Amino acid sequence: MSTDQIKKTVFLQASRARIWKALSDINEFGDWFGVKLNGQFVPGSHLRGKVTHQGYEHYPFEIMIDRVEPRRLLSWRWHPNAVDSKVDYSSEPTTLVVFELEDAPGGTQLTLVESGFDGIPESRRSEAHRGNEQGWTMQMESIQRHVTQAA
């Protein structure tokens, strides 16, 4: 089992266009992901906002958009588990989050890969990996609910 990456795959009974909208529209993304962001998913953009999950509203959310390939791929960089407001994470390496869409019979396959955990300081690496492993499982369930309800 790799400690450097997390990989999740889910089959969604929705078109690639529908899944892409859920991933790339800032408001739809916020609805299922549980964040409030301003801006757009454009390569090079730095998006900041807040988590909207009950009990976690004080957590910041910050990503740097890496690649956007419509209806195929969206990626960003972030500091995983950067939740302590007293810590400056800016000098730490980031992980890369990649959402990739592929056609599948009757719908779309969504694959999420977050990589780069081995570069995270050892003092918080395992907690970041464990937390994101659980978090990505919940997020894949969340997008599945979102696109199913909206269909």
Secondary structure, DSSP 8 states (H G I E B T S, - for coil): --SSEEEEEEEESS-HHHHHHHHHSHHHHHHHHTEEE-S---TT-EEEEEE-STT-TTSEEEEEEEEEETTTEEEEEE-TT---TT---TTS--EEEEEEEEEETTEEEEEEEEE-GGGS-HHHHHHHHHHHHHHHHHHHHHHHHHHHH--
